[in-house]
Amino acid sequence: MIFLYNIITLLLVPLLALFLPIYLILRPEKRHIIPQRLGFGLKLPSNRKKSTVWIHALSVGEVTSACHLVKQLYQDKHKSTTIIFSTTTVSGYEVAKKIIRPYSDCLIYSPLDFLPVVNFFLKKIQPDLFILIETDFWPNLLHRLAKFDAHLLLINGRVSDRSMDRYQRFSLFFSPLFDTFTLLCMQTKDDARKMLRLGINEEKVKTVGNLKFGGQDLPEPETVSQKQFFPAGNLIILAGSTHAGEEQTIIDVFLNLKRSVSQPLHLVVAPRNISRCQDIIELFENNNLTYTNFSSNNSYEVIDVTIIDTIGDLSSLYRYADISFIGGSLVNEGGHNPLEASRCGCPVLFGPYMDDFSEISTGLLEAGGALEVQDPSSLYDILQVLIHDETKRKVLGQKAQSYTTEHKHVISGHLELIDRYL
């Protein structure tokens, strides 16, 4: 199958070369990334240590998950091990510059999965161990790493029902891909069972827990200089990682709350993709809401909404919120990580679509640290209760925080496994 894959990619090269200039014109932010992903200007540490670990995380969520693990690995092994960290997306790279670079020897973009490019990266990096965080499976990279005699670890592996259907439908392609790994460290027993159903050797599959529980020390946001990020005296509702179709619902609920609640309220909206900020600002204007950009350092007098237009600050800002809502859950996007809010002791709300974080969302609900809303009406009802009941907010936040601290052992469990290959 890998031979067929490379034949197809080779045939697509002329087409890609034809449309690449158009793509770069339409997406100017990608102009500096593509050359780097092809290997141009690849700069690696000149002083190599006893061993080299290459850790890869796709984007913001995976980078954030990896932070505490990389930090601990660096503290334990930096004298003997070169740590190369790669990511794929611009936003992932920006976050990695803030929270990963201090604990790695080099930060790079991942290679495009074209065989000559992959071979070039491998020849330059020469990894003894490759660690993939959660997802981003590329056939040439994984197969060539295995041929290179590097150990491959999947860390924090998860398999949604939707992904499992795809893996089973194309098992001739995916089963050999997963089999390249030396060890598959899955988040839950259900994830591990799904790997076994794909025919992976039982000895290669382990349930180690969710790396997101490890968390990280959350620094103050560096984007703005002010200490008061949101208006004083207001109850802060933070909607994090929102998707198209959710913001209007949140705005409608917020407007209804402002009419029915005497306490001053302030809404904070952090879209999952900050390129959508202008579209969301138009929604504010259409609904006669005053707003400010988080990056602008504007005065907060009589401002209804703050839009988070920066990368990497959201996880730190939950500590300033009185109530949080986790986006991607009122629309069918699989949800996002609620631990960033619960770790700060912030009450957590989310919708019914939390498939990508089913274990965590279920655990938080059972622990009494989160509430699930089904629709705009229930979101309004629950917010109204929490706004009027400070004690309920406090208890909800405490239970959310307690739930996260109960699982911090997962970092040491992962480090013990990694240590076998260094």
PyMOL commands that set and color helices and strands:
alter all, ss='L'
color gray80, all
select helices_A, chain A and resi 2-26+28-30+33-37+60-77+90-99+101-103+115-125+139-147+161-169+171-179+189-197+202-204+211-214+247-260+274-286+294-296+314-320+339-342+355-367+376-388+390-405+410-419
alter helices_A, ss='H'
color red, helices_A
select strands_A, chain A and resi 51-57+81-87+106-109+129-133+151-157+183-186+205-207+235-242+265-271+291-293+305-307+323-326+348-350+370-372
alter strands_A, ss='S'
color yellow, strands_A
deselect
rebuild
show_as cartoon
